[in-house]
Amino acid sequence: MLSAARARLCHSLAAEAGLVSGQVLLRKAPRGASNVYNLAFNRPDVRNAITIEMMKDYLAALPKSECRAVILSGEGKSFCSGRDLKASRSFTADYATQYLMAMKEGVKAVLGLPMPVIGAVHGHAMGGGLEFTLACDLRVASPKTVFRLPETALGLIPGVGGCVLLPMMLPISTALDMIYTSRPVQGSEAYRLGLVNRLTENDDAVAVFDMSLELASTIANNGPLGVRAAKKVIRKKLDEDFPAWLEAASVERGPLTSTKDHQAALDWFAAKKSPPPPFEGL
């Protein structure tokens, strides 16, 4: 886990370099190969819960063309907890639509980067946070990192890539299990399933980042033109089909945000009651 002092130091160094963009940090990796950048969500007090403002800062901070590899991470105790469910209770229909659009643009931006992106995933990767990891080319985690798509437990569906990208990476029955049950999957299981490429021995953010940096440096030391060409070819089919798939998910998710089921689930979450509310369904 990153100490408060180290977090302040990282923020200070990034600020001096002119690389702070509000709720997102962009900085050169502290060591290893040159031209490796770290793009970090920076709302540690709320486990990097995603806001529209964060997505704007994120798009503005995307690394430039000279970068050979990107490490996507989160400041503090968690990678990203996804949507701020408490704030969601006050979302208007228009704001909910804007929020989903901002999330979609963020995920598409990760997929569209020409250089490899490595997700350094510690703590929790929930909902939209997990979907951001799916947009990365590779993922590094600790044994106790928690991956979860909680949307069906909230009367929704994963709306920014989870329903598409997860079944591409795992056997479809395994992906359906995670989506239908909304169960949490720890890093050790995710590694066995193939969702995680590298697993640390220690359960802390520093170990995850260090292993991610080692992997990014290995990639960055290879021929950059060849690496980018390989990514372009491998991603070609996904790049062609993903916008349509994402739109289909948005069409299905949109009406669900205003259902009684979803509102009851948000109230249940805010009250921290147990068990969850019964869903009315059809």
Backbone as numpy.savetxt, mean C-alpha at the origin, in Angstrom:
# Nx Ny Nz CAx CAy CAz Cx Cy Cz
11.05 -1.46 15.07 10.20 -0.27 15.07 11.08 0.97 15.07
10.75 1.97 14.25 11.53 3.18 14.20 11.35 3.99 15.47
12.43 4.47 16.05 12.33 5.32 17.23 11.85 6.70 16.81
11.29 7.44 17.78 10.84 8.79 17.48 12.00 9.67 17.06
13.16 9.46 17.70 14.34 10.25 17.36 14.78 10.00 15.92
14.77 8.71 15.53 15.18 8.39 14.17 14.18 8.95 13.17
12.90 8.88 13.51 11.88 9.41 12.61 12.08 10.91 12.41
12.36 11.63 13.51 12.60 13.07 13.40 13.84 13.37 12.58
14.88 12.55 12.76 16.12 12.73 12.01 15.86 12.54 10.52
15.14 11.46 10.18 14.84 11.21 8.76 14.06 12.37 8.16
13.08 12.88 8.91 12.29 14.00 8.42 13.15 15.24 8.23
14.07 15.47 9.18 14.95 16.63 9.10 15.87 16.54 7.89
16.46 15.36 7.67 17.35 15.19 6.53 16.61 15.39 5.22
15.39 14.85 5.15 14.61 15.01 3.93 14.25 16.47 3.72
13.92 17.18 4.79 13.56 18.59 4.67 14.74 19.40 4.15
15.93 19.10 4.67 17.13 19.82 4.22 17.38 19.59 2.74
17.02 18.41 2.26 17.24 18.09 0.84 16.11 18.60 -0.04
15.09 19.21 0.58 13.96 19.70 -0.20 13.07 18.60 -0.71
13.00 17.50 0.03 12.27 16.34 -0.45 11.03 16.01 0.37
10.63 16.91 1.26 9.42 16.68 2.04 8.23 17.25 1.29
7.18 16.46 1.19 5.96 16.92 0.54 4.78 16.62 1.45
4.68 17.36 2.57 3.54 17.22 3.46 3.44 15.84 4.08
2.47 15.06 3.63 2.18 13.75 4.22 2.98 12.62 3.57
3.93 12.97 2.73 4.78 11.99 2.04 6.21 12.49 2.05
7.16 11.57 2.22 8.58 11.91 2.15 9.21 11.24 0.94
10.12 11.95 0.29 10.94 11.36 -0.77 12.39 11.68 -0.44
13.23 10.65 -0.37 14.64 10.86 -0.03 15.50 9.81 -0.72
16.74 10.16 -0.94 17.69 9.17 -1.44 17.98 8.17 -0.34
18.18 6.92 -0.74 18.51 5.89 0.23 19.80 6.27 0.95
19.90 6.01 2.27 21.06 6.47 3.04 22.36 5.77 2.70
22.28 4.62 2.06 23.49 3.87 1.72 23.12 2.90 0.60
24.09 2.06 0.20 23.81 1.11 -0.88 24.02 1.77 -2.22
23.41 1.22 -3.24 23.59 1.72 -4.60 23.06 3.14 -4.73
23.70 3.91 -5.60 23.19 5.24 -5.88 21.91 5.12 -6.70
21.17 6.22 -6.73 19.94 6.28 -7.51 18.85 5.34 -7.00
18.88 5.00 -5.71 17.76 4.32 -5.06 17.06 5.35 -4.18
15.76 5.48 -4.34 14.99 6.46 -3.57 14.00 5.76 -2.66
13.69 6.43 -1.56 12.69 5.95 -0.61 11.50 6.91 -0.61
10.34 6.39 -0.95 9.09 7.15 -0.93 8.29 6.63 0.26
8.00 7.50 1.22 7.41 7.05 2.49 6.14 7.81 2.84
5.10 7.06 3.20 3.90 7.67 3.77 4.28 8.26 5.13
3.76 9.45 5.43 4.25 10.17 6.61 3.10 10.70 7.47
2.26 9.77 7.94 1.25 10.11 8.96 1.34 9.07 10.08
2.50 8.98 10.72 2.72 7.88 11.67 1.77 7.87 12.85
1.22 9.03 13.22 0.33 9.09 14.39 -0.99 8.36 14.15
-1.35 8.13 12.87 -2.58 7.39 12.54 -2.24 6.19 11.65
-1.05 5.62 11.86 -0.60 4.44 11.11 -0.68 4.68 9.60
-0.39 5.92 9.19 -0.34 6.30 7.78 -1.66 6.07 7.05
-2.77 6.32 7.77 -4.08 6.25 7.13 -4.13 7.22 5.96
-4.76 6.80 4.88 -4.70 7.55 3.62 -5.76 8.64 3.57
-5.35 9.82 3.14 -6.26 10.93 2.89 -6.09 11.39 1.44
-7.03 12.19 0.98 -6.90 12.77 -0.36 -5.65 13.64 -0.43
-5.39 14.38 0.63 -4.20 15.25 0.67 -2.93 14.42 0.58
-2.90 13.27 1.24 -1.74 12.39 1.15 -1.52 11.94 -0.28
-2.58 11.58 -0.97 -2.44 11.12 -2.34 -1.94 12.24 -3.25
-2.37 13.47 -3.00 -1.86 14.60 -3.78 -0.37 14.79 -3.53
0.03 14.74 -2.27 1.45 14.86 -1.93 2.25 13.72 -2.53
1.67 12.54 -2.50 2.33 11.34 -3.02 2.59 11.48 -4.52
1.58 11.91 -5.27 1.74 12.07 -6.72 2.77 13.15 -7.04
2.81 14.20 -6.21 3.78 15.28 -6.43 5.20 14.85 -6.10
5.35 13.84 -5.24 6.68 13.43 -4.77 7.27 12.28 -5.55
6.58 11.75 -6.54 7.09 10.58 -7.26 8.49 10.84 -7.80
9.38 9.86 -7.70 10.78 10.05 -8.10 10.94 10.29 -9.59
12.05 10.91 -9.94 12.30 11.28 -11.33 12.96 10.13 -12.10
13.22 10.39 -13.37 13.63 9.32 -14.28 15.00 8.73 -13.96
15.88 9.51 -13.28 17.22 8.97 -13.02 17.22 7.89 -11.94
16.14 7.75 -11.24 16.02 6.75 -10.18 16.02 5.34 -10.78
16.76 4.41 -10.16 16.84 3.04 -10.67 15.97 2.06 -9.90
15.61 2.41 -8.67 14.71 1.57 -7.87 14.10 2.43 -6.78
12.87 2.10 -6.40 12.14 2.84 -5.37 11.75 1.89 -4.25
11.93 2.35 -3.01 11.44 1.62 -1.85 10.23 2.39 -1.32
9.07 1.76 -1.33 7.85 2.37 -0.80 7.66 1.88 0.63
7.59 2.80 1.58 7.52 2.42 3.00 6.57 3.35 3.74
6.44 3.11 5.04 5.62 3.95 5.89 6.39 4.34 7.13
6.26 5.58 7.56 6.91 6.05 8.78 6.19 5.51 10.01
6.94 5.30 11.09 6.33 4.89 12.34 6.10 3.40 12.46
5.00 3.02 13.09 4.77 1.63 13.47 4.19 0.77 12.36
3.63 1.37 11.31 2.96 0.58 10.27 3.24 1.13 8.89
3.16 0.23 7.92 3.29 0.63 6.52 2.14 1.56 6.14
0.91 1.07 6.24 -0.26 1.88 5.92 -1.52 1.14 6.35
-2.37 1.84 7.11 -3.60 1.22 7.61 -4.77 1.41 6.67
-4.53 2.00 5.49 -5.60 2.18 4.52 -6.47 3.39 4.85
-7.74 3.26 4.57 -8.68 4.36 4.80 -8.85 4.62 6.29
-8.99 5.89 6.65 -9.28 6.27 8.03 -10.76 6.01 8.28
-11.07 4.88 8.93 -12.46 4.47 9.08 -13.26 5.43 9.96
-12.61 6.01 10.96 -13.33 6.96 11.80 -13.75 8.19 11.00
-12.83 8.69 10.18 -13.15 9.85 9.34 -14.19 9.50 8.29
-14.22 8.24 7.87 -15.14 7.81 6.82 -16.60 7.98 7.22
-16.87 7.98 8.50 -18.26 8.11 8.95 -18.86 9.45 8.55
-18.02 10.46 8.34 -18.52 11.78 7.97 -18.38 12.08 6.48
-17.93 11.10 5.70 -17.78 11.31 4.26 -19.15 11.54 3.61
-19.25 12.58 2.78 -20.42 12.70 1.91 -20.23 11.78 0.71
-21.30 11.57 -0.05 -21.20 10.70 -1.23 -20.18 11.26 -2.21
-20.18 12.58 -2.41 -19.24 13.20 -3.35 -17.80 13.04 -2.86
-17.60 13.24 -1.56 -16.24 13.13 -1.02 -15.75 11.69 -1.09
-16.64 10.73 -0.85 -16.26 9.32 -0.95 -15.82 8.98 -2.36
-16.51 9.56 -3.36 -16.13 9.34 -4.75 -14.76 9.95 -5.04
-14.54 11.18 -4.56 -13.25 11.83 -4.75 -12.13 11.04 -4.08
-12.42 10.51 -2.91 -11.43 9.73 -2.18 -11.03 8.49 -2.97
-12.02 7.77 -3.48 -11.73 6.56 -4.25 -10.94 6.90 -5.51
-11.28 8.01 -6.16 -10.54 8.44 -7.34 -9.08 8.74 -7.00
-8.86 9.41 -5.88 -7.49 9.73 -5.47 -6.70 8.46 -5.19
-7.33 7.49 -4.54 -6.68 6.21 -4.27 -6.33 5.49 -5.57
-7.26 5.49 -6.51 -7.02 4.84 -7.80 -5.83 5.46 -8.51
-5.75 6.78 -8.50 -4.63 7.46 -9.16 -3.31 7.10 -8.49
-3.34 6.97 -7.16 -2.13 6.61 -6.44 -1.63 5.23 -6.79
-2.54 4.25 -6.82 -2.16 2.88 -7.16 -1.69 2.80 -8.60
-2.40 3.48 -9.51 -1.98 3.46 -10.92 -0.60 4.10 -11.09
-0.31 5.10 -10.28 1.00 5.76 -10.37 2.12 4.81 -9.99
1.91 3.99 -8.96 2.92 3.00 -8.59 3.13 2.02 -9.73
2.03 1.50 -10.26 2.12 0.55 -11.36 2.81 1.16 -12.58
2.63 2.47 -12.76 3.16 3.12 -13.94 4.61 3.56 -13.86
5.22 3.47 -12.68 6.63 3.86 -12.58 7.50 2.94 -13.42
8.43 3.48 -14.20 9.23 2.63 -15.10 10.30 1.81 -14.39
10.67 2.23 -13.19 11.70 1.51 -12.43 11.02 0.56 -11.43
11.72 -0.49 -10.99 11.14 -1.41 -10.01 10.80 -0.71 -8.69
9.70 -1.13 -8.10 9.25 -0.59 -6.82 9.19 -1.73 -5.81
9.83 -1.54 -4.67 9.86 -2.55 -3.61 9.07 -2.04 -2.42
8.09 -2.80 -1.98 7.32 -2.44 -0.80 8.02 -2.93 0.45
8.43 -2.00 1.32 9.02 -2.36 2.62 7.89 -2.34 3.63
7.33 -3.51 3.92 6.05 -3.59 4.62 6.25 -4.08 6.06
6.03 -3.20 7.01 6.12 -3.57 8.42 4.83 -3.18 9.13
4.60 -3.73 10.29 3.40 -3.38 11.04 2.16 -3.90 10.36
1.34 -3.00 9.83 0.10 -3.37 9.17 0.04 -2.81 7.75
-0.49 -3.61 6.84 -0.85 -3.18 5.49 -2.31 -3.58 5.31
-3.19 -2.63 5.54 -4.62 -2.91 5.59 -5.36 -2.23 4.44
-6.33 -2.92 3.86 -7.18 -2.30 2.86 -6.38 -1.67 1.74
-6.58 -0.36 1.56 -5.84 0.35 0.53 -4.34 0.28 0.71
-3.89 0.16 1.96 -2.46 -0.02 2.20 -1.94 -1.30 1.61
-2.71 -2.39 1.77 -2.31 -3.65 1.14 -2.35 -3.53 -0.37
-3.35 -2.82 -0.90 -3.45 -2.66 -2.35 -2.25 -1.89 -2.90
-1.70 -0.96 -2.14 -0.47 -0.30 -2.57 0.69 -1.29 -2.64
0.75 -2.22 -1.70 1.84 -3.22 -1.76 1.68 -4.11 -2.99
0.44 -4.38 -3.39 0.20 -5.21 -4.57 0.66 -4.50 -5.84
0.64 -3.17 -5.83 1.10 -2.41 -6.99 2.61 -2.39 -7.09
3.30 -2.74 -6.01 4.76 -2.83 -6.05 5.20 -4.06 -6.83
6.42 -4.03 -7.34 6.95 -5.18 -8.07 7.35 -6.31 -7.12
7.89 -5.94 -5.96 8.37 -6.91 -4.97 7.99 -6.41 -3.58
7.91 -7.35 -2.64 7.54 -7.00 -1.27 8.48 -7.66 -0.26
8.88 -6.88 0.74 9.69 -7.37 1.86 8.88 -7.14 3.13
8.86 -8.13 4.02 8.07 -8.00 5.24 8.76 -8.73 6.39
8.25 -8.53 7.59 8.71 -9.27 8.76 7.71 -10.39 9.05
8.08 -11.36 9.88 7.17 -12.48 10.14 5.81 -12.06 10.70
5.77 -10.96 11.46 4.52 -10.55 12.09 3.85 -9.37 11.40
4.36 -8.96 10.25 3.64 -7.98 9.45 2.24 -8.52 9.16
1.23 -7.67 9.24 -0.15 -8.10 9.02 -0.66 -7.55 7.70
-1.08 -8.44 6.82 -1.71 -8.08 5.56 -3.21 -8.40 5.69
-4.05 -7.45 5.32 -5.49 -7.74 5.42 -6.29 -6.85 4.48
-7.27 -7.45 3.83 -8.28 -6.72 3.07 -9.59 -6.84 3.86
-9.92 -5.84 4.68 -11.08 -5.95 5.57 -12.41 -5.53 4.94
-12.40 -5.24 3.65 -13.56 -4.59 3.05 -14.86 -5.39 3.17
-14.82 -6.71 2.94 -16.08 -7.46 3.01 -16.65 -7.46 4.42
-15.79 -7.33 5.44 -16.28 -7.22 6.82 -16.92 -5.86 7.07
-16.74 -4.93 6.12 -17.33 -3.60 6.22 -18.42 -3.39 5.18
-18.83 -4.48 4.52 -19.89 -4.38 3.52 -19.44 -3.81 2.19
-18.13 -3.87 1.91 -17.58 -3.31 0.68 -16.79 -4.37 -0.08
-16.11 -3.93 -1.14 -15.12 -4.76 -1.83 -13.82 -3.96 -1.93
-12.67 -4.63 -2.03 -11.44 -3.89 -2.31 -11.60 -3.12 -3.62
-11.42 -1.80 -3.57 -11.81 -0.99 -4.72 -10.70 -0.42 -5.56
-9.42 -0.61 -5.16 -8.35 0.00 -5.94 -7.28 -1.02 -6.32
-7.72 -2.22 -6.68 -6.78 -3.19 -7.22 -6.75 -4.53 -6.53
-7.27 -4.63 -5.32 -7.19 -5.89 -4.58 -7.89 -7.04 -5.26
-9.06 -6.76 -5.85 -9.82 -7.82 -6.52 -9.16 -8.27 -7.82
-8.23 -7.48 -8.32 -7.57 -7.80 -9.59 -6.15 -8.31 -9.36
-5.37 -7.56 -8.60 -3.95 -7.86 -8.45 -3.69 -9.07 -7.57
-4.46 -9.23 -6.49 -4.21 -10.36 -5.59 -4.41 -11.70 -6.29
-5.49 -11.91 -7.08 -5.64 -13.18 -7.80 -4.58 -13.41 -8.87
-3.88 -12.35 -9.29 -2.80 -12.51 -10.26 -1.53 -13.03 -9.59
-1.40 -12.80 -8.28 -0.17 -13.16 -7.57 -0.28 -14.47 -6.81
-1.50 -14.85 -6.46 -1.73 -16.05 -5.66 -2.66 -16.99 -6.41
-2.70 -18.27 -6.03 -3.75 -19.14 -6.55 -5.10 -18.48 -6.27
-6.00 -18.54 -7.23 -7.24 -17.77 -7.10 -8.03 -18.15 -5.86
-8.00 -19.43 -5.47 -8.74 -19.84 -4.28 -8.14 -19.21 -3.02
-6.82 -19.02 -3.00 -6.17 -18.38 -1.87 -6.53 -16.90 -1.81
-6.53 -16.25 -2.97 -6.92 -14.84 -3.03 -8.38 -14.66 -2.60
-9.24 -15.55 -3.06 -10.65 -15.46 -2.69 -10.84 -15.67 -1.20
-10.06 -16.56 -0.62 -10.11 -16.79 0.83 -9.80 -15.49 1.57
-8.75 -14.80 1.17 -8.38 -13.55 1.84 -9.45 -12.48 1.67
-10.03 -12.41 0.47 -11.03 -11.36 0.19 -12.37 -11.69 0.83
-12.85 -12.92 0.67 -14.16 -13.29 1.20 -14.22 -13.26 2.72
-13.15 -13.75 3.37 -13.16 -13.85 4.84 -12.64 -12.60 5.51
-11.90 -11.79 4.78 -11.21 -10.59 5.29 -10.26 -10.92 6.44
-9.75 -12.14 6.46 -8.89 -12.56 7.56 -7.49 -11.94 7.43
-6.85 -11.67 8.56 -5.48 -11.17 8.52 -4.49 -12.28 8.18
-3.49 -11.96 7.40 -2.43 -12.90 7.03 -1.11 -12.32 7.50
-0.40 -13.05 8.34 0.89 -12.57 8.83 1.98 -12.76 7.79
3.06 -12.01 7.96 4.14 -12.02 6.99 4.71 -13.40 6.72
4.82 -14.23 7.75 5.37 -15.57 7.57 4.50 -16.40 6.64
3.16 -16.28 6.77 2.26 -16.99 5.86 2.31 -16.37 4.48
2.33 -15.04 4.42 2.40 -14.36 3.12 3.64 -14.76 2.35
4.73 -14.99 3.06 5.97 -15.45 2.42 5.80 -16.85 1.86
5.17 -17.74 2.62 4.93 -19.10 2.14 4.00 -19.11 0.93
3.05 -18.19 0.92 2.10 -18.12 -0.19 2.72 -17.52 -1.45
3.82 -16.78 -1.30 4.46 -16.12 -2.43 4.08 -14.67 -2.59
3.28 -14.14 -1.66 2.91 -12.73 -1.70 4.09 -11.85 -1.29
4.93 -12.36 -0.41 6.13 -11.66 0.07 7.36 -12.33 -0.53
8.29 -11.52 -1.05 9.49 -12.04 -1.71 10.66 -12.27 -0.76
10.78 -11.44 0.26 11.85 -11.56 1.25 11.24 -11.40 2.64
11.70 -12.24 3.57 11.19 -12.21 4.95 12.35 -11.99 5.91
12.24 -11.00 6.77 13.29 -10.74 7.75 13.18 -11.70 8.93
14.24 -11.78 9.71 14.18 -12.56 10.95 13.59 -11.74 12.09
13.89 -10.45 12.11 13.42 -9.58 13.19 12.13 -8.87 12.81
11.28 -8.65 13.80 10.00 -7.99 13.56 10.09 -6.50 13.83
10.87 -5.80 13.04 10.95 -4.36 13.21 11.14 -3.68 11.87
10.80 -2.39 11.84 10.82 -1.63 10.59 12.23 -1.48 10.03
13.21 -1.35 10.91 14.59 -1.17 10.46 15.06 -2.40 9.68
14.78 -3.59 10.20 15.18 -4.82 9.51 14.51 -4.93 8.15
13.23 -4.56 8.10 12.50 -4.62 6.83 13.08 -3.62 5.83
13.36 -2.41 6.30 13.92 -1.41 5.38 15.31 -1.82 4.91
16.14 -2.33 5.82 17.50 -2.72 5.44 17.48 -3.83 4.39
16.60 -4.81 4.56 16.52 -5.88 3.57 15.97 -5.35 2.24
15.03 -4.42 2.31 14.50 -3.80 1.09 15.59 -3.02 0.37
16.42 -2.33 1.13 17.52 -1.55 0.55 18.55 -2.47 -0.10
18.83 -3.59 0.53 19.76 -4.56 -0.06 19.22 -5.07 -1.39
17.93 -5.39 -1.43 17.31 -5.87 -2.66 17.30 -4.77 -3.73
16.94 -3.55 -3.33 16.92 -2.44 -4.28 18.31 -2.15 -4.83
19.33 -2.25 -3.99 20.70 -2.00 -4.44 21.15 -3.05 -5.44
20.78 -4.30 -5.20 21.11 -5.37 -6.16 20.50 -5.07 -7.52
19.24 -4.66 -7.51 18.56 -4.33 -8.77 19.20 -3.11 -9.43
19.49 -2.08 -8.62 20.04 -0.84 -9.16 21.43 -1.02 -9.75
22.16 -2.03 -9.30 23.50 -2.28 -9.83 23.47 -3.07 -11.13
22.31 -3.56 -11.53 22.17 -4.20 -12.84 21.93 -3.13 -13.90
21.94 -3.56 -15.16 21.76 -2.60 -16.24 20.38 -1.97 -16.19
20.30 -0.66 -16.00 19.00 -0.01 -15.82 18.10 -0.10 -17.05
18.69 -0.06 -18.24 17.86 -0.16 -19.44 17.24 -1.55 -19.56
18.03 -2.57 -19.23 17.51 -3.93 -19.28 16.43 -4.16 -18.24
16.65 -3.65 -17.02 15.65 -3.82 -15.95 14.34 -3.15 -16.34
14.43 -1.93 -16.85 13.21 -1.21 -17.23 12.50 -1.89 -18.41
13.29 -2.39 -19.35 12.68 -3.08 -20.49 11.96 -4.34 -20.04
12.57 -5.07 -19.10 11.93 -6.27 -18.58 10.61 -5.93 -17.90
10.61 -4.88 -17.09 9.37 -4.48 -16.42 8.32 -4.07 -17.43
8.72 -3.35 -18.46 7.77 -2.89 -19.47 7.10 -4.06 -20.17
7.88 -5.07 -20.53 7.33 -6.23 -21.23 6.42 -7.04 -20.30
6.89 -7.28 -19.07 6.12 -8.08 -18.12 4.81 -7.40 -17.76
4.83 -6.09 -17.66 3.65 -5.33 -17.25 2.72 -4.98 -18.41
3.10 -5.29 -19.63 2.34 -4.80 -20.79 0.87 -5.19 -20.73
0.59 -6.46 -20.49 -0.79 -6.93 -20.47 -1.57 -6.29 -19.33
-0.91 -6.18 -18.16 -1.57 -5.55 -17.02 -1.86 -4.08 -17.31
-0.91 -3.39 -17.91 -1.10 -1.97 -18.22 -2.28 -1.77 -19.16
-2.48 -2.71 -20.08 -3.57 -2.60 -21.03 -4.93 -2.84 -20.38
-4.99 -3.80 -19.46 -6.27 -4.23 -18.90 -6.64 -3.59 -17.58
-5.65 -3.11 -16.83 -5.92 -2.67 -15.46 -6.92 -1.53 -15.37
-6.86 -0.49 -16.23 -7.84 0.59 -16.10 -9.28 0.10 -16.20
-9.55 -0.83 -17.10 -10.92 -1.36 -17.23 -11.31 -2.17 -16.00
-10.38 -2.97 -15.50 -10.66 -3.75 -14.28 -10.92 -2.82 -13.09
-10.13 -1.77 -12.99 -10.28 -0.83 -11.89 -11.62 -0.11 -11.96
-12.02 0.23 -13.18 -13.31 0.88 -13.36 -14.46 -0.05 -12.97
-14.32 -1.33 -13.31 -15.35 -2.30 -12.93 -15.47 -2.40 -11.41
-14.34 -2.38 -10.72 -14.36 -2.43 -9.26 -15.02 -1.18 -8.68
-14.76 -0.03 -9.29 -15.36 1.22 -8.82 -16.87 1.21 -9.01
-17.32 0.67 -10.13 -18.76 0.59 -10.40 -19.46 -0.27 -9.34
-18.82 -1.37 -8.97 -19.42 -2.25 -7.97 -19.33 -1.67 -6.56
-18.23 -1.00 -6.26 -18.03 -0.49 -4.90 -18.87 0.74 -4.62
-19.01 1.61 -5.61 -19.69 2.89 -5.40 -20.99 2.80 -4.61
-21.98 2.03 -5.08 -23.26 1.95 -4.36 -23.14 1.34 -2.97
-22.12 0.52 -2.74 -21.99 -0.15 -1.45 -21.67 0.82 -0.31
-21.04 1.96 -0.65 -20.63 2.90 0.40 -21.82 3.57 1.08
-22.99 3.57 0.45 -24.17 4.22 1.03 -25.19 3.23 1.58
-24.83 1.96 1.68 -25.77 0.95 2.19 -25.85 1.00 3.72
-26.95 0.48 4.24 -27.10 0.37 5.70 -26.04 -0.56 6.28
-25.70 -1.59 5.53 -24.68 -2.53 6.00 -23.36 -1.82 6.27
-22.94 -1.00 5.32 -21.65 -0.32 5.48 -21.70 0.69 6.62
-22.78 1.44 6.73 -22.88 2.41 7.81 -22.90 1.73 9.17
-23.59 0.59 9.25 -23.61 -0.16 10.51 -22.22 -0.67 10.85
-21.47 -1.09 9.83 -20.11 -1.59 10.06 -19.20 -0.47 10.55
-19.35 0.73 9.99 -18.53 1.87 10.44 -18.87 2.24 11.88
-20.16 2.21 12.22 -20.57 2.50 13.60 -20.00 1.46 14.56
-20.04 0.20 14.12 -19.49 -0.89 14.95 -17.99 -0.69 15.17
-17.29 -0.32 14.11 -15.85 -0.11 14.22 -15.55 1.04 15.18
-16.28 2.14 15.04 -16.04 3.30 15.89 -16.31 3.00 17.36
-17.33 2.18 17.61 -17.70 1.85 18.99 -16.84 0.74 19.57
-16.07 0.06 18.70 -15.20 -1.05 19.12 -15.98 -2.12 19.87
-17.15 -2.44 19.32 -17.99 -3.46 19.94 -17.66 -4.84 19.38
-18.15 -5.85 20.05 -18.01 -7.23 19.59 -19.28 -7.97 19.99
-19.82 -8.81 19.13 -19.39 -9.16 17.78 -19.80 -8.10 16.77
-19.40 -8.26 15.50 -19.80 -7.31 14.46 -21.30 -7.35 14.23
-21.85 -6.30 13.63 -23.30 -6.23 13.45 -23.78 -7.25 12.42
-25.04 -7.71 12.55 -25.60 -8.57 11.50 -25.86 -7.74 10.25
-25.53 -8.29 9.10 -25.75 -7.58 7.84 -27.12 -7.93 7.27
-27.81 -6.91 6.74 -29.12 -7.13 6.14 -29.00 -7.78 4.76
-27.95 -7.37 4.03 -27.75 -7.95 2.70 -28.83 -7.55 1.73
-29.23 -8.51 0.90 -30.21 -8.24 -0.15 -31.57 -7.87 0.42
